Amino acid sequence: MNRLSILLLIGLAGLLASCGSSVTSSTQPSKYDVYSVAVSPDRVTLNAGDWSSISAIVYVSNQNTTEKPVVPAPVVKFYSSDTRVTVSPTGQVCAGQWDARYLNCVPTVVPPFTNTVNPSTGVTTTTPNANAGQPDLPSGVVTITALDAAHDVSGSTQVTLHVRAAGITLKAPTWGATTNCISQDQQIKYDAYPVDSSGNAIANVFDNDYTWSVADGSVASVSLYGYVAARNPGVTSVFAKLNGTISAPIAFVTCPPAGIVLASSAYTKGAAVPPYSTADLDSLSNGSLEYLSIAQQVDSNGNKMSLVDINGQPLNSLQFGYLSSNLLTGTFTSVQPMTALFTATSSGRTTLMASCAPNTCNASASDFTSPATNQQVSARSVGFGYPIYSNVVGATVTGTTASTVLVTGTTFADSATPVHRLLTFDSESLTLTHTIELANLPNSLVVAPNGLTAYVGSSDGLMVINLSSYQSLLKAFPIVGGLSTDVVTGAVIGVSPDSRYVVLSDVANGLVFLIDTVTAKNAVRFMLPNITAVTFADDGSNMWIAGKSGVYVYNTDAFVQTLTNASTNVQALAWTPDGQSYFASGDQLNNYSTCDDGYQTPPLPQKVQLNIGPAPINLSATAINGVPRVVGFGASPKQWIDYSVTSSSQAGNTTPVGNVCLSTVKVNTPFTAPSALQCTASQVTFSPTLEQAFVTGVNTSCASPENVIHGYDLNKQQEITLALSTTSTPSFTPVPVAPLSGGVLNDGRKLYIGTLDATNHALLRRFDLAAGTEDVVTVQQDVLDPVTNQPVIDPTTGLADTTTVTTIPASVELVPSFVAVVPK
């Protein structure tokens, strides 16, 4: 290898340096001076015939002071422990022999003959060498010594020599054969096997001769000797480079998370400390603070609150999300790694979970070849790319919260005249507060869970109501790929828990509109006939819409359909609070794993569709003591149907919840409670605070009036009824009514139902759910002159005389077909 150009550059650099300033120093050493020689690098590996530079610096220290280079630099000479490696005076190490000018490094080869002198006779014997002409390389390590003779000190470096590698194969003999991954902070040894151009193994290469690297340093790190340590979950590749030859990549997998236990502990203004509990938080008040922790912590009973991987080993750092089924009841603030502070902000009940969901946590990974078995492995089969949810912790925030009740319909109560109005009532006094004129005839009413917006559907365009200004807007969202004159039509069937996505179904035209109200601020239109139901994952990842032809799964970020399933004639959907599954109620009640959505070929064997009947309608999903419950009203026979759902991943206080995608789900035999309801329920409203469900709408083709409202108590597992009030002033004779639509206050105290009786009296009624009776409302009214029908004025005060009147709840000018309580 020619070094002439390099030497010329070195000489030029020396000439330029000589033109600058010079430094003089005393050449008289102190008797306390200590000298040393540092040689770098401390190890060199070379192909036969290659060369590399080393440097040697002489340092001096005095009585343990910091070492400094000796100036001027002493003369250092280099020596090799093996004649097959030579070194130039300036430190260029040749894997062979330098020529006289140190320009060319020529590899040493085995000579044709070996001459042996007999010491006794002096006779020389010449023996032919079988491997003549082959590289003559030392085995083991050659030492290069740098000697400062003036101070009698030296330093050294090590050199290994070998033929050039044509290829390198990596192996990991101790790689996990059963789980196909390595747990965090554990390490295994990767070995490199180099071969020459003929495929022969190359000797005299040591582990630290290679330059080891990994493609993704967040997944793994590698030492100088090929020990690879697991860092964060994921799949990466390991490489070994030897003097310009790089190995083929080999996989390394840090195990994905498989289980989370979420536990609460008391707020301490510092770090979260024991005791920890997975029990429900049943008595929070507005402003209460609680820690929610996932970290590797142990409670007072020695129970570990854990985050574990699929090997059951702890994980120490992941980017989690925290989910609430009711975002108005509280907020989350991250205070420590894997610990959040929950602040109660409004009365009501919610379920709390920790979520590890793609792509911020447990992202999808590439399929890989297992070093243990040399077989192709699906990253999903290991557990990557799936959402993982913790156990469910219920939380009830006590107190009362007033709100607004919205009422609309299609006709006036006393005629068939169409009506284009939305009425708002105060939840406490039931007084009319606003009358909002609507551009179109409404066919549906849904309020966003954040309580800021109401969506009123129609066949002529979506109407959006700002619940702060009570203004109605039309044509709020342009349609992707549509004309500027196109409008979003159909009935609003749902709004996502985070209030971002709105879904409408235009059954008459076979259309579905999926609206992103936050980021894209537009609507995507799909040709899907007879869609009547929607449910959402609490983490906003997926939505499921359904109707006669089955269930369609959509990724919410891109509105990309990922799957359809086998359900038919679906009337209701519900996503269970533990994230395990969703239910589709159609010809039968079908339970599907959420993990099947997006992983179709081949399906995991644990993902078995469950067929359970008879199928209820108007599903409500909740969790009591951490166990998911799904409740609905069965049409034939008329009964309440109550399912509990268990799985192999559900936790006690000591076992982490498993990856919902790698566990089995069991829908237990339902509890049924007969109902005396004479009609078929068309709407069921659920009160999560009291764990009660009520029929708030009946099939209008039946619409048989009754003197009670029918409900179901999940804790008592029996039907309950709410009686209509018989006390009112002025006198009012209660008559049987048919419930049309309704809703519950966020704090669970009151149920509001729009009703119509046989005499076409349209009313907004209110029920006290704790007492189980209908409320009557006490208000102050003006005293009217019986002749003029004008208020009577008190001559002393100049104000109208008033009287206390107890009335039956508010009369409504329109048929209250759509009633919604604004979350607060």
C-alpha positions in Angstrom: 0.0 0.0 0.0 1.5 3.3 -1.1 2.1 6.0 1.6 4.0 8.6 -0.4 1.1 11.0 -0.7 0.4 10.7 3.1 4.1 11.4 3.9 4.1 14.4 1.7 1.1 15.8 3.6 2.8 15.1 6.9 6.0 16.9 5.7 4.0 19.9 4.5 2.2 20.1 7.8 5.5 20.0 9.7 6.9 22.8 7.5 3.9 25.0 8.1 4.1 24.3 11.9 7.8 25.4 11.9 6.8 28.8 10.7 4.9 29.5 13.9 5.9 30.2 17.5 8.1 27.8 19.4 7.8 26.6 23.0 10.8 26.1 25.3 10.8 24.2 28.5 13.2 23.0 31.1 14.8 19.7 30.2 15.7 19.1 33.9 13.2 16.6 35.3 12.0 16.8 38.9 12.8 13.8 41.1 9.1 13.5 41.7 8.1 13.3 38.1 6.3 10.2 36.9 6.3 9.4 33.2 4.0 7.1 31.2 3.3 6.3 27.6 -0.2 6.2 26.2 -0.7 4.3 22.9 -3.9 4.6 20.9 -5.8 2.9 19.7 -5.4 0.1 22.3 -6.3 -2.6 19.8 -5.9 -2.9 16.0 -7.1 -5.6 13.7 -5.7 -5.8 10.1 -6.1 -7.8 7.0 -2.8 -9.3 5.7 -1.0 -6.5 3.7 -3.0 -3.6 5.2 -1.6 -1.0 7.6 -2.9 1.3 10.2 -1.5 4.2 12.3 -1.0 4.2 16.0 0.2 7.1 18.1 2.2 7.3 21.3 2.2 10.3 23.7 4.6 10.6 26.7 2.9 12.1 29.7 4.4 13.4 33.0 2.8 14.0 36.4 4.3 15.4 39.6 3.1 14.2 42.9 -0.2 12.9 41.6 -1.0 16.1 39.6 -2.9 15.8 36.4 -0.9 14.2 33.6 0.4 16.5 30.9 2.1 15.7 27.6 5.9 16.1 27.8 7.1 19.1 25.7 9.1 18.8 23.6 7.9 15.3 22.8 10.6 12.7 23.5 11.7 10.3 20.8 9.6 7.2 20.9 10.6 4.0 19.1 8.3 1.2 18.2 8.9 -2.6 18.5 6.9 -5.6 17.4 6.8 -8.9 19.2 6.5 -10.8 15.9 8.7 -10.2 12.9 5.7 -10.8 10.6 4.4 -7.4 11.8 6.5 -4.3 11.2 6.2 -0.8 12.4 7.6 2.4 10.8 9.4 5.0 12.9 6.3 7.2 12.9 3.9 4.4 14.1 2.5 2.9 10.9 1.8 -0.8 11.7 2.1 -3.1 8.7 0.4 -6.5 8.6 3.5 -7.8 6.8 6.8 -6.1 5.8 7.4 -2.5 5.1 9.7 -1.7 2.2 12.9 0.4 2.9 11.0 3.7 2.4 7.9 2.6 4.4 5.7 3.2 1.4 4.5 -0.3 0.6 3.2 -2.9 3.0 3.7 -6.4 1.6 2.0 -9.3 3.4 4.3 -12.1 4.7 3.9 -15.4 2.9 5.1 -18.9 3.7 8.4 -19.4 1.9 8.8 -22.4 -0.5 11.3 -24.1 1.7 12.2 -24.1 5.4 16.0 -24.3 6.2 16.9 -26.1 9.4 20.5 -26.1 10.8 21.6 -29.1 12.9 23.4 -27.4 15.8 25.7 -30.5 16.3 26.8 -30.9 12.8 26.1 -27.5 11.3 24.4 -29.2 8.4 21.4 -27.3 6.8 18.4 -29.3 5.8 15.9 -27.8 3.3 12.3 -28.9 3.7 9.5 -28.0 1.2 6.5 -26.2 2.7 3.1 -27.6 1.7 1.4 -24.2 2.1 4.1 -22.2 0.4 2.8 -18.8 -0.9 0.0 -18.7 1.6 -0.2 -15.7 4.0 2.1 -16.3 6.9 0.2 -14.9 9.8 0.9 -15.1 13.5 -1.7 -16.8 15.7 -2.9 -14.9 18.7 -2.1 -11.3 19.5 1.0 -9.4 18.4 2.2 -6.7 20.8 3.5 -3.3 19.6 5.6 -1.6 22.2 6.2 2.2 22.1 9.4 2.9 24.1 10.6 6.2 25.5 14.2 5.3 26.3 15.0 8.7 27.7 12.6 8.2 30.6 12.7 4.4 30.5 8.9 4.0 30.1 6.8 2.2 27.5 3.2 1.6 26.4 1.7 -1.0 24.1 -1.2 -1.9 21.9 -2.3 -5.2 20.5 -2.7 -6.2 16.9 -4.4 -9.3 15.3 -3.8 -10.4 11.7 -6.0 -12.4 9.4 -6.9 -12.8 5.8 -9.5 -10.5 4.3 -13.1 -11.7 5.1 -15.4 -12.2 2.2 -18.4 -12.7 4.4 -19.5 -12.8 8.0 -22.3 -14.8 9.5 -23.8 -13.9 12.9 -25.4 -16.4 15.3 -27.0 -16.1 18.7 -26.9 -19.5 20.3 -28.7 -18.5 23.5 -31.5 -16.5 21.9 -35.0 -17.1 23.4 -36.4 -20.1 21.5 -39.9 -20.1 23.1 -40.8 -16.4 23.3 -38.6 -15.2 20.4 -37.5 -12.1 22.4 -35.3 -10.9 25.2 -36.6 -9.1 28.2 -35.5 -5.5 29.0 -32.0 -5.1 30.5 -31.1 -8.7 29.8 -28.3 -9.5 27.3 -27.2 -12.3 25.2 -24.0 -13.1 23.3 -23.9 -12.8 19.5 -21.1 -14.6 17.7 -19.5 -13.8 14.4 -18.1 -16.3 12.0 -16.0 -14.8 9.1 -15.0 -16.8 6.0 -12.5 -16.1 3.2 -13.3 -16.0 -0.6 -13.2 -19.7 -0.7 -15.7 -20.1 2.1 -13.1 -21.3 4.6 -13.3 -20.2 8.2 -10.9 -17.4 9.1 -8.9 -17.9 12.3 -7.3 -15.5 14.7 -10.3 -13.1 14.9 -11.5 -12.1 18.3 -14.9 -10.7 19.4 -13.5 -7.3 20.1 -11.8 -7.2 16.6 -15.2 -6.4 15.2 -17.1 -3.1 15.1 -20.5 -4.1 16.5 -23.6 -2.0 15.9 -27.4 -2.1 16.0 -29.8 -0.5 13.6 -32.0 1.0 16.3 -30.2 2.0 19.5 -33.5 2.5 21.3 -34.3 -1.2 21.0 -30.8 -2.6 21.9 -27.2 -1.7 22.6 -24.2 -3.8 21.9 -20.8 -4.1 23.6 -17.3 -4.3 22.1 -17.5 -8.0 22.5 -20.9 -8.7 20.9 -23.1 -8.8 24.0 -26.4 -7.3 22.9 -28.6 -5.8 25.7 -32.4 -5.3 25.4 -33.5 -1.7 25.9 -37.1 -0.7 24.7 -39.6 -3.1 23.0 -39.0 -3.5 19.3 -37.2 -5.3 16.6 -33.8 -4.3 15.3 -30.8 -5.7 13.4 -27.3 -6.5 14.7 -24.2 -6.0 12.5 -20.6 -6.9 12.9 -18.0 -5.1 10.7 -14.4 -6.4 10.2 -12.0 -4.2 8.2 -14.5 -3.1 5.7 -16.5 -6.3 5.5 -19.9 -6.1 7.1 -22.0 -9.1 8.2 -25.6 -9.8 7.0 -28.0 -8.4 9.6 -29.4 -10.7 12.3 -32.5 -9.9 14.3 -32.7 -8.9 17.9 -36.1 -8.4 19.6 -36.7 -6.7 22.9 -40.0 -8.2 24.3 -43.2 -6.2 23.9 -45.3 -5.3 26.9 -48.0 -7.9 27.8 -49.6 -6.7 30.9 -50.4 -3.6 33.0 -51.7 -3.2 36.5 -53.1 0.3 37.2 -53.2 1.1 40.9 -54.2 4.2 42.9 -52.6 5.7 45.9 -53.2 8.7 48.1 -51.8 12.1 46.9 -48.8 13.1 49.0 -47.4 16.1 47.1 -44.3 14.0 46.4 -43.6 10.6 44.9 -46.3 7.9 44.8 -45.9 5.6 47.8 -47.7 2.5 49.2 -50.3 1.4 49.9 -51.6 0.8 46.4 -55.0 -0.4 45.5 -56.8 -1.6 42.4 -60.2 -1.1 44.0 -62.7 1.5 42.7 -62.5 5.1 44.0 -66.0 5.5 45.2 -66.1 8.7 47.2 -64.0 11.4 45.4 -65.2 15.0 45.7 -64.6 17.8 43.3 -60.9 18.7 43.4 -59.8 15.4 44.9 -56.4 14.1 43.9 -55.2 10.5 43.5 -52.1 9.0 42.0 -52.5 6.3 39.3 -49.3 4.3 39.0 -48.0 1.6 36.6 -44.5 1.4 37.8 -42.8 -1.6 39.5 -44.1 -0.9 42.9 -45.2 -3.0 45.8 -48.1 -2.3 48.1 -48.3 -2.7 51.9 -49.2 -6.4 51.5 -46.3 -7.1 49.2 -48.4 -7.2 46.0 -46.6 -6.0 43.0 -48.2 -3.3 40.8 -46.6 -4.2 37.6 -45.9 -3.6 34.0 -44.5 -6.8 32.4 -43.4 -8.1 29.0 -44.5 -11.4 27.5 -41.9 -13.3 29.5 -43.4 -12.0 32.7 -40.4 -9.8 33.3 -40.6 -6.1 34.3 -40.5 -3.2 31.9 -39.3 0.1 33.2 -40.2 2.8 30.7 -42.9 3.2 28.1 -45.0 6.1 26.9 -48.5 5.4 28.3 -51.8 7.0 27.8 -54.5 7.3 30.5 -58.2 6.7 29.5 -61.4 7.9 31.1 -64.9 6.9 29.9 -66.1 10.3 31.0 -63.5 13.0 30.3 -65.5 15.7 32.2 -65.1 13.9 35.6 -61.3 14.4 35.8 -58.0 15.2 34.2 -54.7 13.4 34.1 -51.3 15.0 34.7 -48.0 13.1 34.3 -45.9 13.6 37.5 -43.4 10.7 37.4 -42.5 8.1 34.8 -45.5 5.8 34.7 -47.4 7.7 37.3 -50.2 10.2 36.7 -52.1 12.5 39.0 -55.9 12.3 38.5 -57.8 15.4 39.5 -61.6 15.1 40.0 -63.2 18.1 38.2 -67.0 17.3 38.0 -69.5 15.0 39.6 -70.3 11.7 37.9 -68.8 8.3 37.4 -66.0 7.2 35.1 -63.8 4.2 34.5 -60.1 4.7 34.4 -57.5 2.7 32.5 -53.9 2.9 31.4 -53.4 2.3 27.7 -50.3 1.2 25.7 -51.4 1.6 22.2 -49.7 1.9 18.8 -48.0 4.0 17.6 -46.7 5.8 20.7 -46.5 2.6 22.7 -46.1 -1.0 21.5 -45.7 0.1 17.9 -45.9 -2.4 15.1 -42.6 -4.1 14.2 -41.2 -5.9 11.2 -41.4 -9.6 10.9 -38.1 -11.3 11.5 -36.1 -14.5 11.3 -35.5 -16.0 14.7 -31.8 -16.6 15.4 -32.9 -19.4 17.7 -34.8 -21.4 15.1 -33.9 -19.8 11.8 -37.7 -19.6 11.2 -39.6 -16.6 10.0 -41.6 -15.1 12.9 -44.6 -12.7 12.7 -44.0 -9.7 15.0 -47.7 -9.7 15.7 -47.5 -13.3 17.0 -45.0 -12.1 19.5 -47.3 -9.3 20.6 -46.2 -6.2 18.7 -48.6 -3.7 17.3 -51.5 -4.4 19.6 -53.2 -2.1 22.1 -52.7 -3.2 25.7 -55.1 -2.0 28.4 -54.8 -2.2 32.1 -57.4 -3.3 34.7 -60.3 -1.0 35.1 -60.5 1.3 38.1 -63.9 2.9 38.7 -64.1 6.4 40.0 -67.2 8.2 41.4 -67.0 12.0 42.0 -69.8 13.0 44.4 -71.8 16.2 44.3 -74.3 17.7 42.0 -74.0 19.4 38.7 -76.7 21.4 37.0 -77.0 21.3 33.2 -79.1 21.9 30.1 -81.6 19.6 28.5 -82.1 19.8 24.8 -85.4 18.8 23.1 -86.4 18.7 19.5 -88.8 16.8 17.2 -90.3 16.7 13.8 -93.9 17.9 14.5 -95.9 20.1 16.9 -97.7 18.3 19.6 -101.2 19.5 18.6 -100.8 18.9 14.9 -98.8 17.3 12.1 -97.2 20.6 11.2 -93.4 20.2 10.8 -91.2 22.0 13.3 -87.7 23.4 12.9 -86.8 24.2 16.5 -84.5 23.1 19.2 -85.6 23.9 22.8 -83.3 24.2 25.8 -84.4 23.8 29.4 -82.7 24.4 32.7 -82.2 21.0 34.3 -83.1 22.2 37.8 -86.2 24.4 37.2 -87.3 22.9 33.9 -87.8 26.4 32.5 -87.4 27.1 28.8 -84.2 29.1 28.4 -83.7 29.2 24.6 -85.5 28.5 21.4 -83.1 27.9 18.5 -84.5 28.0 15.0 -83.2 25.2 12.8 -82.6 25.4 9.0 -83.9 21.9 8.4 -86.3 19.3 9.8 -84.4 17.4 12.5 -84.1 13.6 12.5 -81.6 13.1 15.3 -79.9 14.8 18.2 -76.5 13.9 19.8 -74.4 16.0 22.2 -70.6 15.7 22.2 -69.2 14.2 25.4 -67.4 17.4 26.2 -70.7 19.3 26.3 -69.6 22.0 23.9 -71.5 21.1 20.8 -74.8 19.5 19.7 -75.2 17.8 16.4 -78.7 17.8 14.8 -79.0 15.6 11.7 -81.4 16.0 8.8 -82.0 14.8 5.3 -81.0 18.3 4.0 -77.8 18.9 5.9 -76.1 18.6 9.3 -76.8 21.4 11.8 -74.2 22.1 14.4 -75.2 23.9 17.7 -72.7 25.9 19.7 -73.9 25.3 23.3 -72.1 28.4 24.6 -73.7 30.9 22.1 -76.7 28.7 21.2 -76.1 29.4 17.5 -76.9 27.0 14.8 -74.6 26.5 11.8 -75.3 24.6 8.6 -72.9 22.9 6.1 -70.1 23.0 8.7 -67.9 20.3 7.1 -66.9 20.0 3.4 -67.0 16.5 1.9 -63.7 15.0 0.7 -64.1 14.5 -3.1 -67.5 16.2 -3.1 -68.8 19.3 -4.7 -68.8 22.6 -2.8 -72.6 22.3 -2.8 -72.7 18.8 -1.3 -73.9 18.6 2.3 -73.6 16.0 5.1 -77.0 14.3 5.4 -78.6 11.6 7.5 -79.1 10.9 11.2 -76.3 11.5 13.7 -75.7 8.1 15.4 -72.7 8.9 17.5 -69.8 11.1 18.7 -66.5 9.7 19.9 -65.5 9.9 23.6 -63.0 12.7 22.9 -65.6 14.6 20.9 -63.5 14.6 17.8 -65.3 12.2 15.5 -69.0 12.4 14.4 -70.8 9.6 12.5 -74.0 10.1 10.4 -75.9 7.5 8.5 -78.1 8.4 5.6 -80.1 5.2 5.3 -82.4 6.5 2.5 -79.4 7.0 0.2 -77.1 4.3 1.5 -74.4 6.7 2.8 -72.3 7.0 5.9 -70.4 10.2 6.8 -67.3 10.0 9.1 -66.4 13.5 10.2 -63.1 14.6 11.9 -64.1 17.9 13.6 -60.6 18.7 15.0 -57.8 18.0 12.6 -59.1 17.5 9.1 -62.3 19.4 9.7 -64.0 17.6 6.9 -66.3 14.6 6.2 -65.4 11.4 4.4 -68.3 9.7 2.6 -68.8 6.0 2.2 -71.4 3.9 0.3 -72.7 1.7 3.1 -76.4 0.8 3.3 -78.6 0.6 6.4 -76.1 1.6 9.1 -77.8 2.2 12.4 -75.2 1.9 15.2 -71.7 3.0 16.1 -69.3 2.5 19.0 -65.7 3.8 19.7 -62.6 2.7 21.5 -62.0 5.0 24.4 -58.5 5.6 23.2 -59.8 6.9 19.9 -58.0 4.3 17.8 -60.9 2.6 16.1 -64.6 3.0 15.5 -67.1 0.3 14.6 -70.2 1.0 12.6 -72.9 -1.5 11.9 -76.3 -2.3 10.4 -78.1 -5.0 8.5 -75.1 -6.1 6.5 -72.7 -6.4 9.5 -70.0 -4.5 11.3 -67.3 -2.3 9.6 -64.1 -1.4 11.4 -62.4 1.9 10.8 -59.1 3.4 11.8 -60.1 6.8 13.0 -57.0 8.7 12.0 -57.3 7.8 8.3 -60.9 6.5 8.1 -59.5 3.4 6.6 -61.8 0.4 6.6 -59.8 -2.6 8.0 -62.3 -5.3 8.5 -65.9 -6.5 8.2 -67.3 -9.3 10.3 -70.0 -11.9 10.3 -72.8 -10.2 12.3 -76.0 -9.3 10.5 -79.0 -7.1 11.2 -77.0 -5.3 13.9 -79.0 -2.9 16.0 -76.5 -2.0 18.7 -72.8 -1.9 19.4 -70.8 -1.6 22.6 -67.0 -1.4 23.4 -66.2 -3.0 26.7 -64.3 -0.7 29.2 -61.4 -3.1 29.6 -60.6 -2.8 25.9 -60.8 -6.5 25.3 -63.7 -6.6 22.9 -66.7 -5.1 21.4 -70.2 -6.6 21.1 -72.5 -6.5 18.1 -76.2 -7.3 18.7 -78.0 -8.5 15.7 -79.4 -11.9 14.8 -77.3 -12.9 17.8 -75.1 -11.2 20.3 -71.6 -11.6 18.9 -68.4 -10.8 20.9 -65.3 -9.8 18.9 -61.8 -9.2 20.0 -60.6 -5.7 19.2 -57.3 -7.2 18.2 -58.8 -8.9 15.1 -59.3 -5.5 13.6 -56.3 -5.1 11.3 -54.9 -8.6 11.7 -56.8 -10.9 9.4 -54.4 -13.4 7.8 -53.7 -15.6 9.5 -56.0 -15.0 12.5 -54.6 -15.8 15.9 -56.1 -19.0 17.3 -57.3 -17.3 20.4 -59.5 -15.0 18.4 -62.7 -17.0 18.4 -66.0 -15.4 17.6 -68.6 -16.1 20.3 -72.2 -16.4 19.4 -74.6 -15.8 22.2 -78.4 -15.2 22.1 -81.0 -13.9 22.2 -79.6 -10.6 21.1 -80.5 -7.5 23.1 -80.8 -4.0 21.7 -79.5 -0.7 23.1 -76.4 -2.1 24.6 -74.7 -0.4 27.5 -71.2 -1.3 28.6 -69.8 -0.6 32.1 -67.5 -2.1 34.7 -68.5 -3.0 38.3 -65.6 -3.9 40.6 -63.4 -4.0 37.5 -65.5 -6.7 35.7 -67.0 -5.5 32.4 -70.7 -5.8 32.1 -72.9 -5.5 29.0 -76.6 -4.8 29.4 -79.4 -4.5 26.9 -83.1 -5.0 26.5 -84.3 -8.1 24.7 -87.2 -7.8 22.4 -88.5 -11.3 22.4 -89.2 -12.3 25.1 -89.2 -8.8 26.6 -86.4 -8.9 29.3 -83.3 -7.3 30.5 -80.1 -9.2 29.5 -77.0 -8.8 31.6 -73.7 -10.3 30.6 -70.4 -10.3 32.5 -67.2 -10.7 30.6 -64.0 -12.3 31.9 -60.7 -13.1 30.3 -57.5 -14.9 30.9 -55.8 -11.5 31.1 -57.9 -9.9 33.9 -56.0 -9.1 37.0 -56.4 -9.6 40.7 -54.3 -7.4 42.8 -51.0 -9.2 42.0 -51.2 -10.3 38.4 -50.6 -7.9 35.6 -53.3 -7.7 33.0 -52.3 -9.5 29.9 -52.1 -8.3 26.3 -55.7 -8.3 25.3 -54.7 -9.6 21.9 -53.0 -12.7 23.3 -55.7 -13.6 25.8 -59.0 -15.4 25.7 -62.3 -13.8 26.4 -65.3 -15.6 28.0 -68.8 -14.2 27.9 -70.5 -15.7 30.8 -74.1 -17.0 30.8 -76.3 -13.9 31.0 -78.6 -13.0 33.9 -82.0 -12.2 32.6 -84.8 -10.2 34.3 -88.3 -10.3 32.9 -89.8 -6.9 32.0 -93.4 -5.8 32.2 -92.9 -3.3 29.4 -95.7 -3.6 26.9 -93.8 -2.2 23.9 -90.4 -2.9 22.3 -87.7 -0.5 23.6 -86.2 1.8 20.9 -83.9 3.6 23.3 -82.3 2.6 26.6 -80.4 5.3 28.7 -77.8 4.2 31.2 -76.8 5.9 34.5 -73.2 4.9 35.2 -73.3 6.5 38.7 -76.2 4.4 40.0 -75.5 1.5 37.6 -79.1 1.6 36.3 -80.6 1.5 32.8 -84.0 2.9 31.7 -86.3 2.5 28.7 -86.5 6.1 27.5 -88.0 5.4 24.1 -90.4 2.9 22.7 -91.2 1.7 19.3 -93.8 4.2 18.0 -95.6 1.4 16.0 -96.5 0.0 19.5 -96.3 3.1 21.7 -98.7 1.7 24.3 -98.9 4.2 27.2 -98.1 3.1 30.7 -98.1 4.7 34.2 -94.4 3.8 34.9 -91.0 4.0 33.3 -89.2 0.7 33.2 -85.6 0.2 34.3 -83.0 -2.3 35.4 -80.7 -2.2 38.4 -77.3 -3.9 37.7 -76.4 -4.4 41.3 -79.8 -5.8 42.4 -80.1 -7.6 39.0 -83.8 -6.9 38.8 -86.3 -4.7 36.9 -87.2 -1.4 38.7 -89.9 1.1 37.8 -90.3 4.8 38.1 -93.9 5.9 38.9 -95.4 9.0 37.3 -96.2 11.8 39.8 -99.8 12.3 41.0 -99.2 15.5 42.8 -99.5 18.9 41.0 -100.9 22.3 41.2 -103.0 23.3 39.4 -104.7 19.9 39.5 -103.5 17.5 36.8 -104.8 14.0 36.3 -101.9 11.8 35.3 -102.6 9.7 32.3 -100.4 6.9 30.9 -97.6 8.1 28.7 -95.2 6.7 26.1 -91.5 7.6 26.6 -90.0 8.9 23.3 -86.4 9.9 24.2 -84.3 10.8 27.3 -81.0 11.2 29.0 -79.3 11.3 32.5 -77.4 14.1 34.2 -73.7 13.6 34.4 -73.9 13.3 38.2 -76.6 10.6 37.9 -79.2 12.3 40.0 -81.9 12.9 37.5 -83.4 11.2 34.4 -85.2 13.3 31.8 -87.7 11.8 29.4 -89.8 13.4 26.7 -93.3 11.8 26.7 -96.5 11.9 24.8 -99.9 10.8 26.2 -103.1 9.6 24.5 -104.4 13.2 24.5 -101.2 14.5 22.7 -99.9 16.2 25.8 -96.1 16.5 25.2 -94.1 16.9 28.3 -90.5 16.9 29.5 -90.5 14.8 32.7 -87.8 14.5 35.4 -87.2 11.6 37.7 -85.2 11.4 40.9 -83.2 8.2 40.4 -82.1 7.9 44.1 -85.7 8.2 45.3 -87.2 6.3 42.3 -89.9 8.8 41.8 -90.8 11.5 39.4 -89.9 15.1 40.4 -92.4 17.8 40.6 -91.0 21.3 40.1 -91.7 24.2 42.5 -91.5 27.6 40.8 -92.6 31.2 41.4 -95.2 32.4 39.0 -96.9 35.8 38.5 -100.4 36.2 39.9 -102.7 37.0 37.0 -105.8 39.3 37.0 -108.7 36.9 36.1 -110.2 39.6 33.9 -107.3 41.1 32.0 -105.0 38.0 32.4 -102.2 40.5 33.2 -99.9 40.3 36.2 -101.2 41.9 39.3 -98.9 44.8 40.5 -98.3 45.4 44.2 -98.9 49.2 44.7 -96.3 49.2 47.5 -93.4 47.7 45.7 -94.4 48.3 42.1 -93.6 44.6 41.4 -95.8 41.9 40.2 -97.3 39.7 42.8 -96.0 36.1 42.7 -97.1 32.8 44.1 -95.4 29.5 44.7 -96.7 26.9 42.3 -95.9 23.2 42.1 -96.3 22.0 38.5 -96.0 18.8 36.6 -92.8 19.1 34.5 -92.6 21.3 31.5 -95.1 21.3 28.7 -93.4 21.1 25.3 -94.8 22.6 22.1 -93.4 19.9 20.0 -93.4 16.1 20.1 -90.2 15.4 22.1 -88.8 12.7 19.8 -85.2 13.7 20.6 -84.0 14.6 24.1 -80.4 15.0 25.2 -78.8 16.1 28.5 -75.7 18.2 28.0 -72.7 16.7 29.9 -71.3 19.2 32.4 
